[in-house]
Amino acid sequence: MVKVEPLDQEGVRESSGRSNGKHDRDSSHSDPDRGSAVHQASAPGAFVYATRHLVRDLFQRLGWYESSLALRIRRFLRGRVFAALTMVSLFVALFMGEIFAVAQVSTNTALDIVLTIVFAIFAFEFLGLALTDTSYLFGFFFWMDLLGTVSMVFDISFLAGLDVQEPVMVNRESGGSSQQNVIVVRATRAAKLGARAGRISRVLKILRFLPFLMNSESQDSKKVKIAKVISNQLTNGLSTRVAFLTICIVIVMPMFTMFTYPEEDESMGAWTELLALNADSYYEAWASGNATLANVRRSRLFSELTRLKDFYADVSYGPFNAKFGESLDSGVFEARPDILDLSGVTGWTFSDPSRKSSSRVVTQGRMRAYFDLTVPKKQEAASSM
């Protein structure tokens, strides 16, 4: 009886990589049907297929996959320590921004530092696997990890992320400006969905550490190489399918709420427009020098401000300030308390949030209204978790 020595997990991976590479080269020359199938494939698919095998063949000829450095990198990336580190980093990337939003943290510094470290870990894992794992390059998890890694730039404020120290500005001077703000909000939400989908695929990598999918140290010697290779392939197939299903759920389900608050709430813009009409009426009377008419129209404007405060008294968001002024050619709104001072208006139900991105500033004509959206922002962040 011939005794078959069991190989460790790393040996299986290395030998399977070499054997697969050799098999791919041999079969590509010996199987004409396979070659014709490749040529019949779509142009993008054929290009990815050709590039993948070109890179593999190049690294195999150079002996890179069998080099000691590649083996150490691959062993480190596949180890439990780095897997635990990436899992912690993943949960930080998924939920840290929402946690900071719920806590209404008013600065970017702490979140930027943490997410930059997470971005570096993701980038190191992505590049390491792409350079050392023959089955990873241009595969399903390759594209998902690439999407998840690149999407991190939209969470870091000094790259392309949200600056929490700046309020959301809405200029209603033209219909196009308001519509552009809505489009930006929707595009941002869609980008977050795609980013979360790419990052969630990393969760499925933890499947290989589950007890029923792991190779135990006490396995009998009859657990030979072919069984381990099949087990690895089944685990990878299961992970891919579950990841794809999870991504579909993450992307599709929030689509049902894509057109809810704040896109459909036009009350803030409508109230600002009403105030702007009254402000223009007061300015005309003031400019004409008719003090009596100016006082009447001033009283009407203050009455509308009172109605504005009462309108939002029973909801979780509302105004906390209003200013009279004018928009300069540079686009900057300059308050004009010398013409009409609204600082004496009191009784606001809401206050200026410490996290400026939780406020919305709506400008139209000679009026600018400030709205506190702290509670809706907290609810939105909590629901995203």
Residue pairs with C-beta under 8 A, 6 or more apart in sequence:
3 221
4 221
4 222
4 224
4 225
5 221
6 219
6 221
6 223
6 224
6 225
7 15
7 225
7 228
9 78
9 215
9 228
10 71
10 74
10 75
10 78
12 225
12 228
12 229
12 232
13 74
13 78
13 133
13 232
14 65
14 66
14 71
15 225
16 229
16 232
17 65
17 133
17 134
17 135
18 60
18 65
18 66
20 134
20 135
21 56
21 57
21 60
21 65
21 134
24 53
24 56
25 57
27 34
28 34
28 35
28 53
38 46
38 49
38 50
39 46
41 49
48 138
51 138
52 137
52 138
55 137
56 134
56 137
59 65
59 131
59 134
64 70
64 131
65 132
65 134
70 131
70 132
73 128
73 131
73 132
74 128
74 132
74 133
76 82
76 128
77 125
77 128
77 129
77 132
77 133
80 209
82 125
83 205
83 206
83 209
85 121
86 121
86 122
86 125
86 202
86 205
87 202
87 203
87 206
89 117
89 118
89 121
89 122
90 199
90 202
90 203
92 114
92 115
92 118
93 115
93 118
93 122
93 148
93 152
93 155
93 199
94 196
94 199
94 200
95 385
96 111
96 114
96 115
97 111
97 115
97 155
97 381
98 381
98 382
98 384
98 385
99 381
99 385
100 110
100 111
100 164
101 355
101 377
101 378
101 380
101 381
102 378
102 381
102 382
104 353
104 354
104 355
104 358
104 374
104 377
104 378
105 111
105 164
105 355
106 164
106 165
106 354
106 355
106 356
107 164
107 165
108 157
108 158
108 161
108 163
108 164
108 165
111 155
111 157
112 156
112 157
112 158
112 161
115 152
115 155
115 156
116 156
118 152
119 149
119 152
119 153
119 156
122 145
122 148
122 149
122 152
123 149
125 145
126 145
126 146
126 149
129 136
129 142
129 145
130 136
130 137
130 142
135 236
136 142
140 201
140 240
140 243
140 244
141 201
141 205
141 239
141 240
141 243
144 197
144 198
144 201
144 202
144 243
144 247
145 198
145 201
145 202
146 198
147 194
147 195
147 197
147 198
148 195
148 198
148 199
148 201
148 202
149 198
151 191
151 194
151 195
151 198
151 199
152 195
153 159
153 160
153 161
154 160
154 161
154 191
154 192
154 195
155 161
155 195
157 163
157 164
162 188
162 357
163 357
164 355
164 356
164 357
165 356
165 357
166 356
166 357
167 356
167 357
167 359
167 360
167 361
167 370
168 181
168 357
168 359
168 360
168 361
168 373
169 181
169 361
169 363
170 177
170 178
170 181
170 268
170 269
170 360
170 361
170 362
170 363
171 177
171 178
171 181
171 331
171 363
171 364
172 178
172 269
172 272
172 273
172 362
172 363
172 364
173 327
173 363
173 364
173 365
178 269
182 263
185 262
185 263
186 258
186 263
189 254
189 258
190 258
192 384
193 250
193 251
193 254
194 251
196 250
197 247
197 250
197 251
198 247
200 243
200 246
200 247
200 250
201 243
201 246
201 247
203 243
203 246
204 239
204 240
204 242
204 243
204 246
205 239
207 213
207 235
207 238
207 239
207 242
208 214
208 235
208 239
213 231
213 235
215 223
215 228
215 231
261 376
262 360
262 373
262 376
267 311
268 319
268 360
268 362
268 369
268 371
269 362
269 364
271 308
271 311
271 319
271 369
272 362
272 363
272 364
272 367
272 368
272 369
273 364
273 365
274 304
275 301
275 304
275 305
275 308
275 322
275 364
275 367
275 369
276 364
276 365
276 366
276 367
277 365
278 297
278 300
278 301
278 304
279 301
279 324
279 340
279 365
279 366
279 367
280 365
280 366
281 297
281 300
282 294
282 297
282 298
282 300
282 301
282 340
283 339
283 340
283 366
285 293
285 294
285 296
285 297
286 294
286 339
286 340
298 340
301 340
302 345
305 322
305 342
305 345
306 347
308 319
308 322
308 369
309 318
309 319
309 347
309 348
309 349
311 318
312 318
312 319
312 349
312 350
313 349
316 375
316 376
316 379
317 350
317 371
317 372
317 373
317 374
317 375
317 376
318 349
318 350
318 371
318 372
319 348
319 350
319 369
319 370
319 371
319 372
320 348
320 349
320 350
320 351
320 352
320 359
320 370
320 371
320 372
321 348
321 352
321 369
321 370
322 342
322 345
322 367
322 368
322 369
322 370
323 333
323 335
323 342
323 367
323 368
323 370
324 335
324 336
324 337
324 339
324 340
324 341
324 342
324 366
324 367
325 333
325 334
325 335
325 336
325 366
325 368
326 333
326 334
326 336
326 366
327 333
327 334
327 363
328 334
333 363
333 368
335 368
336 366
337 343
350 371
350 372
351 372
352 359
352 370
352 372
353 359
353 372
353 373
353 374
355 374
355 377
357 377
358 372
358 373
358 374
358 377
359 370
359 371
359 372
359 373
360 370
360 371
360 373
361 368
361 369
361 370
361 371
362 368
362 369
362 371
